[in-house]
Each structure stands twice: as structure tokens, then as C-alpha cells.
């Protein structure tokens, strides 16, 4: 079943909010809580899955996002999970996910017609 761009971006919003919550809990807790590690893996897995389904115009209009890396990280956390470096995953959640949110938020602002068609005026997380 194919999902709309709006639905995909809602999924992305959910993952971005979860990443922010993980980061909000702090690196000390991240370093000692294996449940947060699994949550972080799930978040980047969701982001990578959504990235693999986004329309080409979004990808083309956000060249500052390393989309191949975003999709590739999903493969790692889903299939090579035993090799995940949690220090790198923390930096991804803390530094890269907010940059992704900003880039997608700018794209959304350029394409309000996608959200108005469904009765939404824009992003749900204030990007």
C-alpha cells in the first residue's frame, strides 16, 4: 500500500519527536540504558524507512541531506545491529536528526499544497 507524502512526513515527525525525547534524557542515561539504545535504533530505522519512500522532488530539493546515508543507516540497525556503534548513533540522534528536521521543514514550507489538501496547514511539530 502506497502512503501519501503527508502520511510519510507524519511518520517522520513521530520519529523526530522520539529522537528529541531520547536526547532530552541525556547522554549519561543513553550510555547506560540498553532500552534507549534499542529505541534509538528503532528511530533511525523508521527515519531510514520513510526516506526510502519519499518522492524524488523532496530528495532533489534537499541536497544538503545525505539521503543515501539516512537509508543506509536503516539497513545497519535492522540487519547488522550487532555492529552498531552507540556513540555514533547518539551523535546521529543529537546532531543529524535535527538537521534533517530543519531541511524537511523548509521543504514543507515550500509545498504547503500537500498539507492543505488534507486539511493541515503544515508540520505538526513546528519545523
Buried (B, 14 or more C-beta within 10 A) or exposed (E): EEEEBBEBBBBBBBBBBBBBEBBEEEEEEBEEBEEBBEBBBBBBBBBBBBBEEBEEEBBEBBEEBEBEEBBEBBEBBBEEEEEBEBEEBBEBBBEBBBEBBBBBBEBBEEBEEBBEEEEBEBBEBEB
